[in-house]
Amino acid sequence: MRRIRLREAHRAGVREIVTASVASTDWDAALALSARSKNAQRAPIVYAALGLHPYAVGFEPRENDAQLAALEDRLAQGLRPVAIGECGLDFRKGSTMRLAPAEEQVRVLDAQLSIARAYDLPVILHCVRAHGRLFDMLAAHGQAPSILHAYSGSAEMAQRFATRGDYLSFAAPVMLNDAKRQHEAVRVTPEAALLIETDSPDQCPAHCPPPNRPSYLPQIAAAVASLRGCSVETIAAQSRANARRAYRIEEDADR
Ligand SMILES: [Zn+2]
């Protein structure tokens, strides 16, 4: 199934994918997918990111510590993911998800920022209703430029993150007509900080049959291009170049 979708993504023009994990139970699958995808002729190259998402942060600190220790073990054994992630903060209220208390999320993110810094890796950040707190944590850590995935904060915060060197990645919500706050953030994001993503299988475009899939990326590129008053090709080229810089992926003439 995954393979079919990768080929479908390739046909849609997607050449490289970063797949972020949610919990330690995903790490092997992400790494296996990455290991299998060495030839970009028929399917995109897949790069794996390993992390502990706020949804996977439990209420029991000892269990979280066990996952953090497992992450450090993997890296200590010489594994080199392209990033630590997803990790982050989700402070939304009234969610059907039972999110761990804010301070435990902060503690687990703090540990992952330290791991990322120790291994000189960028971080893929999930952030919902916590952008001020996240900014302060990144600044306090002296964190290297990070990727704010599916950015949902204000235009003002987008500029602050971009000034720090962070990347703002936009997903399907920018396609909604009434997403004024997101549209403003898309418009003010500097060219060198702009990324696009599908976040598949989540955040499916409203008019597409779920689950979300990588082949929907050109539609997000089109929405961002129209908001920024430039061509889809320009957005694709900027996002590609920025992603390669963010994840430190070497340029390969064959791709
Ligand atoms: Zn996320």
Boltz pocket constraint, residues with backbone or C-beta under 6 A from the ligand:
constraints:
  - pocket:
      binder: B
      contacts: [[A, 86], [A, 125], [A, 126], [A, 127], [A, 149], [A, 150]]
      max_distance: 6.0
